[in-house]
Amino acid sequence: MTVTLPVKVRYAETDRMGIVHHKNYLVWYEEARTLFSDQVGIPYSEIEKMGVMSPLLECGCRYLSSCTYEDQLLVECRLVKCTPVQFEYRYRVFKKGEEKPLNTGFTRHAWVDAKTFRPVRLDRRLPQVYEKLLASCEPEEERKKP
């Protein structure tokens, strides 16, 4: 499953050169992950209420082109790996109407107990959540991360 988040670049997201600052891509990734979770039917806030959190373990971005104030963007997000203890998303950011991405990236997360921050197996702790995520996962061949 792939979700697409529309984004209109705000002035505050640009730097002195008028280009979107690199930090904003990670914010857009997070928004896209939240949308993904909502569309799967398991809002992240609900998972937290069930006592599980998913801290970030690793992330990466590849900047292929730039964007500027008021550009209309589309942020694609899909789950490509889902195990009982970790999961990974891949992202592509496009200018609306263009076919080549201007940014690609990934984030890798773990499942932990919300109180102790110790790792948990989601298949045992929240099997219904794990099954929904597993069903939405689109594995891809292992390749070099962006």
N, C-alpha and C positions, 0 to 999 in steps of 0.2 A: 504494500500500500504506500502510495506517495501522497503527501499533502502539500498544498501550495499556499503560502502566506503572501498576500499582497502588502507591499511596503512603499510608502511615499517618503523619500528622503527629506528629513527636516533640516533646517538651517543649522541647528545645534549639533547635528551629526557630522558636520563638515569641519575641516581644519582651515587654517589660514589660506591655503592654496585653493580652497573651494572644493576639495575632494573629500569624499566620505572617509572619516578616520577609521583605521583598521579595527579598533576595538568594537565598533558597532556591529560588525559581522557576527561576532559571538552573541551579542544581544539578540540579533535577528534569528540566529540559530535556536536560541532558547525559546523565543516566541513561537517558532515553527514546531519545536518539540512539544510545547504546551498544546498547540493546535492538534498535533498528531495524537497525543494522549487523549484529548477531548473527543476526537473523531473515532478513536478505537473504542470509546465508551468507558474509559477509566481515567477521569481527570487526575492529574498529578496531586492536587490538593486532597483528593479522596485517598490516594495511596498513602500520603503522609498521615492522614487521620487513622489509617489502619496500622500505623507504627513502623512504616518503612520509608527510607529516603534513598536517593540515588546521587551520591556525590560524583563530581567529575573526576576522572582518573587521568584523562589525556585529551588533548584537542589539537587540531591543526587546521590551517587555512592556506589556500593558495590564491594569490591575487593575480588575476589574468588580465584585468582591465579595470578602469576606474568608473566611479559614478559620482554625480554631483547633486546639489540641491534641487529638489523637486523631481528628480528622476523617479519614474514608476518602476518598481522592482517586483520580482516574483522569487520567493525563497522556497525552494523545494526541499522536503525533508522525507527521508525514509529510513526505516529500521533495517539494518543489514545483518546484524548479529544479535542473537538473543540466547543466552545460556542462563541457567538458574542463578548464577552469581554476577554476571556482567552483561552489558549490552552496548551496541554501537549504532550510531546514526551517521548517515552521509547527507551532505547538503550541496545544493547548487543554487547560485544566485544569478538571475538573468535580468537584463533590462527588458521591460515589457515589450513584446513584439520581436525580440531578437532570439536567435536559436543557439548562439554560443554563450556559455556561462561567463560571467565576469569574475566569479569566485566559486571555488569548491572547498569543501572542508569536511571534517568529521569530529565527533565527540564520542568518547568511550566512558561509560559509567559503571558503578558497582551498586549492589543492593546492600544496605546496612540497616540495622535496627536504629530507629529514630532516637532512642534513649541512650544506648551504649555505643553507637557507631561501629559496632562489631559487624562483620559481614554476615549476611543471611542468604539462605537458598530460597529464592522466590517461589520455586515450584512446591516447596514444603510450607512456607509461611503464608503465601497468598496464591494458591494454585489457580484460582479463577482469573486472577490478574495475569499470571504467567501464561496461561493458555490463550488469552486474548492477544497478548503481545506476540507470542509465538505464531499465532495465526496471521498476524499483520506483517510479519518479518519477510523481507525479500533478500535472501542471502545473495552475495555476489562473490565472484572469484576473488581469492585473496590477492591483493595487489598493493603496490607501494602507496602508502597514505599520502594525501596531498600536503 
